[in-house]
Amino acid sequence: METSNVIWKPQPKQAAFMRRKEFEVLYGGAAGGGKSDALVIEALRQVHIPHYKALILRKTFPQLRELIDKSLVYYPQAFPGARYNSSSHTWRFPSGAKIIFGSMNRPTDKLQYQGQAYDTICFDELTHFTYDEYIYLHSRCRPNGPGTECYIRSTCNPGGIGHAWVKDRFIDPAPPMTPIEDISTWVDPQGKEHSAVRHRIFIPSTVFDNEELLRNDPTYVDRLSSLPEAEKKALLYGDWDSFSGQVFHIDDDPQHYQDGRWTHVIEPFKIPQEWKIVCGMDWGYARPFAVGWFAVSNTRHKTGNSPIYMIAEYYGCTGTPNEGIKAEPTEVAAKIREIEETNPDLKGRQISRVGDPAIWGKQAGASIGELFERERIYFERGINDRLNGKMQLHYRLAYDDEGYPMFQVFNTCRHWIRTIPSLVYDERYVEDVDSDGEDHLYDMTKYVLMRNPVTPPLKPAKKPKPYNPLDTDMDIDAMDRYEFFRRY
């Protein structure tokens, strides 16, 4: 009887991932695509080179157990002389090459890799990591000797604290399977400028690409399809706009709906002169500061509340996720004045402002609030009630029985639209937003909404959804959805 010597064979999508030559490759997007297997095997590619060293990472060490178990099955069969040291979590191969399993549970854990060099770095569940952690490890991806290729490989599902930056880096810039070009420049000590080009790419996969899993477990798709709507979209279809743990769902496709119904993002319109204008501010220096302007309608909703529209934003971010521009308060105050004097919807109006209460904290010199006031930009102290502020945004985003929300945002406020849907719940304080995320525009919005509070909607509205041939659940209660986000 003939026996096969094949230990593991990639399926088509796994092979597509493993044959890429880009420096960064992200694989996955949905559950069941064979991501972990592909990552564990990919790390073996250069173990025939004696000085080769690879690093396989999960956010916490207990999460590594599944990957280590896979390696205990595959590695000894592929390389009979390979030995695993459970105390150092390191595989050593007959050539002398190493594969190390590691974690970065706390922000300071990245420093344990300082001074190390890894030819290959693999992140499993990349959305569990922060952008700072990921980029720091880039500096560790360098050759340990001649003849190795250096690159980074990652897998993940939508959701998690890193959802926003991963989506920004791999999903939004180009369609799947399309290389994204990165050009970096630097100046050497002699003043000569240099540049380098690197590429990254996203390779999508779903359970439908994993024929072996479907053959061994035909009910797996049924289990994914029975998940709550947000989880089903993310884990079954790889939808990056809906995921478990998401705090706020923002519908940003006004093309599907008419007259501002069933959407939160709208085309700008001229703000009537009689409407009140409110400016909100959340301060940041090393982290971004956020300033937003809101128009409060003088037309009452049938609940007796006034709809609010976010009409402009000023966000102090470098372009690197969650990194502030380190601007001084006087500089920010001058820009606020310039915006208010030039924006047609703000020019010549009386504007009330509410800001981060932390700016009035005691310092050696003048407080940040006092520095703003010296520039004749005055803020009232905002109410920093995290849970009630969160619920105010929930209440306003909910649709009434005619399909209208109490809060909408102009499509020119691109940073607000980018960051709010990516906020996730804190794992320790499960009712609150995780403040390690990019929550600065959210905090600024809370201060404004807490000055204009509404009561919970009395009637849940049923929102007609755009047709999706893969989606069999075409009628979702909007408030049920928000209650799911609130609980989980």
MOJODA-V361924 format. One record per residue. RES is the residue in one letter. SS is DSSP state (H for helix, E for strand, C for the rest). PSI is psi in whole degrees, 0 to 359 (NA if undefined). Layout:
BEGIN
RES,SS,PSI + RES,SS,PSI
END
This chain:
BEGIN
M,C,129 + E,C,132 + T,C,152 + S,C,139 + N,C,5 + V,C,120 + I,C,320 + W,C,136 + K,C,127 + P,C,142 + Q,C,166 + P,H,315 + K,H,325 + Q,H,319 + A,H,322 + A,H,321 + F,H,315 + M,H,342 + R,C,358 + R,C,149 + K,C,356 + E,C,156 + F,C,319 + E,E,130 + V,E,128 + L,E,130 + Y,E,135 + G,E,228 + G,E,341 + A,C,168 + A,C,151 + G,C,13 + G,C,4 + G,C,33 + K,H,311 + S,H,317 + D,H,312 + A,H,322 + L,H,316 + V,H,320 + I,H,321 + E,H,324 + A,C,341 + L,C,350 + R,C,325 + Q,C,23 + V,C,356 + H,C,349 + I,C,123 + P,C,323 + H,C,7 + Y,C,139 + K,E,129 + A,E,153 + L,E,126 + I,E,124 + L,E,140 + R,E,164 + K,C,313 + T,C,155 + F,H,319 + P,H,330 + Q,H,344 + L,H,345 + R,H,317 + E,H,319 + L,H,320 + I,H,319 + D,H,319 + K,H,318 + S,H,326 + L,H,336 + V,H,311 + Y,H,315 + Y,H,313 + P,H,329 + Q,H,320 + A,H,324 + F,C,89 + P,C,334 + G,C,1 + A,C,142 + R,E,138 + Y,E,128 + N,E,109 + S,C,339 + S,C,323 + S,C,356 + H,C,45 + T,E,134 + W,E,133 + R,E,131 + F,C,163 + P,C,329 + S,C,340 + G,C,349 + A,C,156 + K,E,146 + I,E,124 + I,E,137 + F,E,130 + G,E,175 + S,E,166 + M,C,73 + N,C,322 + R,C,156 + P,H,324 + T,H,348 + D,H,337 + K,H,335 + L,H,343 + Q,H,344 + Y,H,3 + Q,C,134 + G,C,355 + Q,C,158 + A,C,134 + Y,E,128 + D,C,324 + T,E,133 + I,E,128 + C,E,124 + F,E,120 + D,E,131 + E,C,65 + L,H,329 + T,H,354 + H,H,350 + F,C,155 + T,C,162 + Y,H,319 + D,H,318 + E,H,316 + Y,H,311 + I,H,324 + Y,H,318 + L,H,339 + H,H,321 + S,C,344 + R,C,351 + C,E,92 + R,C,157 + P,C,144 + N,C,359 + G,C,181 + P,C,150 + G,C,357 + T,C,153 + E,C,138 + C,C,129 + Y,E,169 + I,E,134 + R,E,140 + S,E,155 + T,E,158 + C,E,166 + N,E,162 + P,C,154 + G,C,168 + G,C,170 + I,C,333 + G,C,9 + H,H,314 + A,H,312 + W,H,327 + V,H,316 + K,H,318 + D,H,322 + R,H,322 + F,H,330 + I,H,311 + D,C,326 + P,C,335 + A,C,157 + P,C,157 + P,C,149 + M,C,14 + T,C,120 + P,C,142 + I,E,128 + E,E,135 + D,E,124 + I,E,122 + S,E,146 + T,E,152 + W,E,163 + V,E,128 + D,C,170 + P,C,338 + Q,C,1 + G,C,5 + K,C,133 + E,E,138 + H,E,159 + S,E,155 + A,E,148 + V,E,127 + R,E,161 + H,E,153 + R,E,163 + I,E,153 + F,E,126 + I,E,107 + P,E,151 + S,E,151 + T,C,177 + V,H,334 + F,H,345 + D,H,353 + N,C,82 + E,H,326 + E,H,318 + L,H,316 + L,H,327 + R,H,320 + N,H,332 + D,C,78 + P,C,342 + T,C,359 + Y,H,318 + V,H,321 + D,H,321 + R,H,320 + L,H,321 + S,H,343 + S,C,0 + L,C,159 + P,C,155 + E,H,313 + A,H,315 + E,H,322 + K,H,315 + K,H,318 + A,H,312 + L,H,330 + L,H,318 + Y,H,351 + G,C,35 + D,C,119 + W,C,359 + D,C,3 + S,C,126 + F,C,159 + S,C,137 + G,C,353 + Q,E,131 + V,C,313 + F,C,133 + H,C,120 + I,C,119 + D,C,111 + D,C,26 + D,C,83 + P,H,347 + Q,H,336 + H,H,342 + Y,C,160 + Q,C,149 + D,C,32 + G,C,8 + R,C,147 + W,C,30 + T,C,152 + H,C,342 + V,E,125 + I,E,163 + E,C,144 + P,C,147 + F,C,162 + K,C,128 + I,C,124 + P,C,145 + Q,C,329 + E,C,353 + W,C,146 + K,E,142 + I,E,130 + V,E,136 + C,E,133 + G,E,153 + M,E,133 + D,E,124 + W,C,146 + G,C,151 + Y,C,289 + A,C,327 + R,C,161 + P,C,146 + F,C,158 + A,E,128 + V,E,135 + G,E,151 + W,E,135 + F,E,140 + A,E,127 + V,E,116 + S,E,144 + N,E,4 + T,E,122 + R,E,138 + H,C,164 + K,C,342 + T,C,354 + G,C,0 + N,C,159 + S,E,126 + P,E,149 + I,E,141 + Y,E,128 + M,E,124 + I,E,343 + A,E,155 + E,E,155 + Y,E,110 + Y,E,122 + G,C,66 + C,E,141 + T,C,344 + G,C,337 + T,C,130 + P,C,128 + N,C,24 + E,C,124 + G,E,160 + I,C,358 + K,C,45 + A,C,147 + E,C,152 + P,H,321 + T,H,325 + E,H,317 + V,H,318 + A,H,319 + A,H,322 + K,H,322 + I,H,314 + R,H,319 + E,H,316 + I,H,316 + E,H,339 + E,H,347 + T,H,333 + N,C,125 + P,C,329 + D,C,351 + L,C,334 + K,C,129 + G,C,5 + R,C,157 + Q,C,124 + I,E,125 + S,E,146 + R,E,143 + V,E,134 + G,E,175 + D,C,119 + P,H,341 + A,H,343 + I,H,349 + W,H,14 + G,C,153 + K,C,135 + Q,C,177 + A,C,321 + G,C,219 + A,C,146 + S,C,164 + I,H,321 + G,H,321 + E,H,325 + L,H,322 + F,H,316 + E,H,328 + R,H,335 + E,C,12 + R,C,32 + I,C,108 + Y,C,132 + F,C,140 + E,E,156 + R,E,127 + G,C,161 + I,C,113 + N,C,65 + D,C,100 + R,H,314 + L,H,315 + N,H,326 + G,H,319 + K,H,316 + M,H,328 + Q,H,320 + L,H,322 + H,H,311 + Y,H,319 + R,H,331 + L,H,337 + A,C,141 + Y,C,145 + D,C,185 + D,C,355 + E,C,0 + G,C,14 + Y,C,131 + P,C,169 + M,C,4 + F,E,129 + Q,E,158 + V,E,139 + F,E,143 + N,C,356 + T,C,348 + C,C,68 + R,H,329 + H,H,323 + W,H,315 + I,H,327 + R,H,318 + T,H,326 + I,H,314 + P,C,345 + S,C,357 + L,C,141 + V,E,164 + Y,E,148 + D,C,133 + E,C,333 + R,C,317 + Y,C,85 + V,C,347 + E,C,352 + D,C,160 + V,E,141 + D,C,112 + S,C,356 + D,C,347 + G,C,182 + E,C,80 + D,C,17 + H,H,318 + L,H,328 + Y,H,313 + D,H,317 + M,H,318 + T,H,321 + K,H,317 + Y,H,321 + V,H,315 + L,H,328 + M,H,340 + R,C,349 + N,C,60 + P,C,152 + V,C,164 + T,C,160 + P,C,143 + P,C,140 + L,C,327 + K,C,128 + P,C,146 + A,C,145 + K,E,122 + K,E,124 + P,E,129 + K,C,149 + P,C,148 + Y,C,130 + N,C,113 + P,C,340 + L,C,349 + D,C,114 + T,C,346 + D,C,93 + M,C,10 + D,E,102 + I,E,134 + D,E,120 + A,H,317 + M,H,327 + D,H,319 + R,H,315 + Y,H,326 + E,H,323 + F,H,313 + F,H,321 + R,H,320 + R,H,324 + Y,C,NA
END
